[in-house]
């Protein structure tokens, strides 16, 4: 079973390549814990989606560690060039979004999981993702899954965050998902999102959000390709900043009846490092997890034994 780790983002709010920034007392990256949990959950291949210029850095660090553990490693490159006669603005530095990242895979012949390199998801999440993928099969429509987190557990004390806010029906299926790019908790405890047009909307307590952890069958690539082409055509007058994100693509596929998405709640604690100031709380969290025996001190020695 393959796990795809999206690691081509800029990390602009963090201020550097946080995917490969040591963030624990023992020098581990967030990716280290994702791979450790993925191997324990039953995944046996990891594909990293990266910028091609970062290949040597990835291979000499996380790639080499994964290979020593006996797990197969692959890479896909998310490139700035998009072809189709579209000129990339000279000022554009950021990638084209997570939908484009997944399209960088080309083709997949088996079900696969997708998640971010800079989020800590926890073992329960990886196990439930793996178990869904083991039996997922398209019928009259595609059947995907999304691991759902409680919004209040995914905020930062140091600034706004971007989250896909979900509406889940009584059968546990995703009805609606909307990317909210400036979510924050106010001093009075309310959680709000500020939209690009300046509107401020309160998000109800207990809302389920996407942290970009999805399970897909191979059909997703065929569905994403024309949607990305439509996205480029729609934004061709200004391609300087636009992105097509996975939650937006998934919503379009649900709306068109091409897929359904099961929302799987997780008991895992999510942790992230959106801002550099989030680093110390993450370090303290991992310190406590190791002290409790959830993770061994020598993580990669343990991975090799899984």
Buried (B, 14 or more C-beta within 10 A) or exposed (E): BBBBBBBBBEBEBBEEBBBBBBBBEBEBBBBBBBBBBBBBBBBEBBBBBBBEEBBEBBBEBBBEBBEEBEBEBEBBBBBEEBEEEBEEEEEEEBBBBBBBBBBBBEEBEEBBBBBBBBBBBBBBBBBBBBBBBEEBEBEEBBBBBBBBBBBBEBBBEBEBBBBBBBEBEEEEBBBEBBBBBBBBBEEEEEBBBBEEEEEEEEBEEEBBBBBBBBBBBBBBBEBBEEBBEEBBEEBEEEBEEBBBBBBBBBBBBBEEEBBBBBBBBBEBBBBBBBBBEBBEBBBEBBEEBBEEEBBBEEBBEBBEEB
